[in-house]
Each structure stands twice: as C-alpha cells, then as structure tokens.
Amino acid sequence: MEAARRRGLARLQLRWPARRQELALRAASDVRVGELCEAYETACAALDYWLHSAASIAPERIEEYRSLIIATEEDVLALINPRTEGTPPRRR
C-alpha cells in the first residue's frame, strides 16, 4: 500500500474509530476503497495547505476541499456499509 493510501486510511480510522478494522480490511481487499483512501489523504493535505495559505483564493479552496473530503467520506461509507454494499459511489 502506498504511503498516501496508508495516511488516508489512518485519517479515516481516526474519523471513525469503531470501524478501524473494517476500514483496514476493505482498503486491503477492495481497490476502490484503497483509491478513496489515497484521494482522502490528498484532499486533506490540500485542505491543510489552504488553511495555512495567505492567498486571496484560500477561502474558496478551503470550501472546495472541505466539500471534496465530505464527498469522499460518503463514498467510502457507501462501499463499506453492508446495507449499501454493491452500490456504486455517487458521481461528482
């Protein structure tokens, strides 16, 4: 597993501690979940960057990445939630 995927997985496990094991198993066995972990890390790192930026577009980018993080969380939950298993993640 790539470093970004591991970091994204760790962030998601901190976000949902009760689902740590489930997240780890699915990230290791489901390519889509692994890719979403990587995307989650990328979005979180970008949000951190923009939160500390003095650029005039920072507020717009902050909202953009917060929305992306929320959407990625929803996609991960859709893939690991047994009630919605098999349901493809929503399209952006």
ChimeraX commands (.cxc) that place a marker at each C-alpha (Angstrom):
marker #1 position 0.00,0.00,0.00 radius 0.5
marker #1 position 1.36,3.39,-0.94 radius 0.5
marker #1 position 2.21,5.97,1.71 radius 0.5
marker #1 position -0.68,8.28,0.72 radius 0.5
marker #1 position -3.13,5.38,0.95 radius 0.5
marker #1 position -1.81,4.44,4.38 radius 0.5
marker #1 position -2.11,8.03,5.59 radius 0.5
marker #1 position -5.61,8.36,4.15 radius 0.5
marker #1 position -6.63,5.09,5.78 radius 0.5
marker #1 position -5.21,6.30,9.10 radius 0.5
marker #1 position -7.18,9.56,8.82 radius 0.5
marker #1 position -10.38,7.64,8.11 radius 0.5
marker #1 position -9.70,5.28,11.00 radius 0.5
marker #1 position -9.32,8.29,13.30 radius 0.5
marker #1 position -12.52,9.73,11.86 radius 0.5
marker #1 position -14.45,6.50,12.58 radius 0.5
marker #1 position -12.62,4.62,15.36 radius 0.5
marker #1 position -15.34,1.97,15.66 radius 0.5
marker #1 position -14.74,0.99,12.04 radius 0.5
marker #1 position -10.92,0.80,12.12 radius 0.5
marker #1 position -10.66,-2.90,11.46 radius 0.5
marker #1 position -13.37,-2.87,8.80 radius 0.5
marker #1 position -11.66,0.02,7.02 radius 0.5
marker #1 position -8.28,-1.72,7.11 radius 0.5
marker #1 position -9.70,-4.96,5.73 radius 0.5
marker #1 position -11.62,-3.25,2.96 radius 0.5
marker #1 position -8.72,-0.97,2.00 radius 0.5
marker #1 position -6.51,-4.04,1.66 radius 0.5
marker #1 position -9.03,-6.10,-0.31 radius 0.5
marker #1 position -11.01,-3.55,-2.36 radius 0.5
marker #1 position -9.10,-1.43,-4.86 radius 0.5
marker #1 position -11.83,1.22,-4.85 radius 0.5
marker #1 position -11.58,1.72,-1.09 radius 0.5
marker #1 position -7.80,1.93,-1.34 radius 0.5
marker #1 position -8.07,4.55,-4.07 radius 0.5
marker #1 position -10.54,6.53,-1.99 radius 0.5
marker #1 position -8.13,6.41,0.97 radius 0.5
marker #1 position -5.48,7.94,-1.27 radius 0.5
marker #1 position -7.90,10.58,-2.56 radius 0.5
marker #1 position -8.93,11.36,1.02 radius 0.5
marker #1 position -5.32,11.93,2.02 radius 0.5
marker #1 position -4.72,14.16,-0.98 radius 0.5
marker #1 position -7.81,16.25,-0.21 radius 0.5
marker #1 position -6.94,16.52,3.50 radius 0.5
marker #1 position -3.37,17.58,2.70 radius 0.5
marker #1 position -4.66,20.19,0.25 radius 0.5
marker #1 position -7.10,21.49,2.85 radius 0.5
marker #1 position -4.26,21.81,5.37 radius 0.5
marker #1 position -2.27,23.75,2.79 radius 0.5
marker #1 position -5.10,26.18,2.03 radius 0.5
marker #1 position -5.95,26.63,5.71 radius 0.5
marker #1 position -2.43,27.98,6.21 radius 0.5
marker #1 position -2.27,29.97,2.98 radius 0.5
marker #1 position -2.47,33.73,2.78 radius 0.5
marker #1 position -3.65,33.59,-0.84 radius 0.5
marker #1 position -6.75,35.56,-1.69 radius 0.5
marker #1 position -8.39,32.42,-3.14 radius 0.5
marker #1 position -7.82,30.45,0.05 radius 0.5
marker #1 position -11.44,30.71,1.33 radius 0.5
marker #1 position -12.78,29.35,-1.96 radius 0.5
marker #1 position -10.27,26.49,-1.99 radius 0.5
marker #1 position -10.97,25.69,1.67 radius 0.5
marker #1 position -14.66,25.23,0.92 radius 0.5
marker #1 position -13.86,23.25,-2.21 radius 0.5
marker #1 position -11.64,20.79,-0.35 radius 0.5
marker #1 position -13.99,20.51,2.62 radius 0.5
marker #1 position -16.74,19.52,0.20 radius 0.5
marker #1 position -14.43,17.04,-1.50 radius 0.5
marker #1 position -13.50,15.49,1.85 radius 0.5
marker #1 position -17.14,15.08,2.81 radius 0.5
marker #1 position -17.96,13.53,-0.57 radius 0.5
marker #1 position -15.04,11.12,-0.28 radius 0.5
marker #1 position -16.15,10.09,3.22 radius 0.5
marker #1 position -19.63,9.42,1.85 radius 0.5
marker #1 position -18.16,7.31,-0.97 radius 0.5
marker #1 position -16.09,5.25,1.49 radius 0.5
marker #1 position -19.10,4.68,3.72 radius 0.5
marker #1 position -21.19,3.63,0.73 radius 0.5
marker #1 position -18.59,0.98,-0.11 radius 0.5
marker #1 position -18.09,-0.42,3.39 radius 0.5
marker #1 position -21.65,-0.18,4.70 radius 0.5
marker #1 position -23.29,-3.62,4.44 radius 0.5
marker #1 position -26.70,-2.13,3.69 radius 0.5
marker #1 position -25.36,-0.40,0.61 radius 0.5
marker #1 position -22.71,-2.93,-0.36 radius 0.5
marker #1 position -22.51,-3.22,-4.09 radius 0.5
marker #1 position -23.97,0.23,-4.60 radius 0.5
marker #1 position -21.53,2.29,-6.60 radius 0.5
marker #1 position -20.35,5.54,-5.05 radius 0.5
marker #1 position -22.21,8.61,-6.16 radius 0.5
marker #1 position -20.74,10.55,-9.04 radius 0.5
marker #1 position -19.36,14.04,-8.55 radius 0.5
marker link #1:1,2 radius 0.2
marker link #1:2,3 radius 0.2
marker link #1:3,4 radius 0.2
marker link #1:4,5 radius 0.2
marker link #1:5,6 radius 0.2
marker link #1:6,7 radius 0.2
marker link #1:7,8 radius 0.2
marker link #1:8,9 radius 0.2
marker link #1:9,10 radius 0.2
marker link #1:10,11 radius 0.2
marker link #1:11,12 radius 0.2
marker link #1:12,13 radius 0.2
marker link #1:13,14 radius 0.2
marker link #1:14,15 radius 0.2
marker link #1:15,16 radius 0.2
marker link #1:16,17 radius 0.2
marker link #1:17,18 radius 0.2
marker link #1:18,19 radius 0.2
marker link #1:19,20 radius 0.2
marker link #1:20,21 radius 0.2
marker link #1:21,22 radius 0.2
marker link #1:22,23 radius 0.2
marker link #1:23,24 radius 0.2
marker link #1:24,25 radius 0.2
marker link #1:25,26 radius 0.2
marker link #1:26,27 radius 0.2
marker link #1:27,28 radius 0.2
marker link #1:28,29 radius 0.2
marker link #1:29,30 radius 0.2
marker link #1:30,31 radius 0.2
marker link #1:31,32 radius 0.2
marker link #1:32,33 radius 0.2
marker link #1:33,34 radius 0.2
marker link #1:34,35 radius 0.2
marker link #1:35,36 radius 0.2
marker link #1:36,37 radius 0.2
marker link #1:37,38 radius 0.2
marker link #1:38,39 radius 0.2
marker link #1:39,40 radius 0.2
marker link #1:40,41 radius 0.2
marker link #1:41,42 radius 0.2
marker link #1:42,43 radius 0.2
marker link #1:43,44 radius 0.2
marker link #1:44,45 radius 0.2
marker link #1:45,46 radius 0.2
marker link #1:46,47 radius 0.2
marker link #1:47,48 radius 0.2
marker link #1:48,49 radius 0.2
marker link #1:49,50 radius 0.2
marker link #1:50,51 radius 0.2
marker link #1:51,52 radius 0.2
marker link #1:52,53 radius 0.2
marker link #1:53,54 radius 0.2
marker link #1:54,55 radius 0.2
marker link #1:55,56 radius 0.2
marker link #1:56,57 radius 0.2
marker link #1:57,58 radius 0.2
marker link #1:58,59 radius 0.2
marker link #1:59,60 radius 0.2
marker link #1:60,61 radius 0.2
marker link #1:61,62 radius 0.2
marker link #1:62,63 radius 0.2
marker link #1:63,64 radius 0.2
marker link #1:64,65 radius 0.2
marker link #1:65,66 radius 0.2
marker link #1:66,67 radius 0.2
marker link #1:67,68 radius 0.2
marker link #1:68,69 radius 0.2
marker link #1:69,70 radius 0.2
marker link #1:70,71 radius 0.2
marker link #1:71,72 radius 0.2
marker link #1:72,73 radius 0.2
marker link #1:73,74 radius 0.2
marker link #1:74,75 radius 0.2
marker link #1:75,76 radius 0.2
marker link #1:76,77 radius 0.2
marker link #1:77,78 radius 0.2
marker link #1:78,79 radius 0.2
marker link #1:79,80 radius 0.2
marker link #1:80,81 radius 0.2
marker link #1:81,82 radius 0.2
marker link #1:82,83 radius 0.2
marker link #1:83,84 radius 0.2
marker link #1:84,85 radius 0.2
marker link #1:85,86 radius 0.2
marker link #1:86,87 radius 0.2
marker link #1:87,88 radius 0.2
marker link #1:88,89 radius 0.2
marker link #1:89,90 radius 0.2
marker link #1:90,91 radius 0.2
marker link #1:91,92 radius 0.2
view
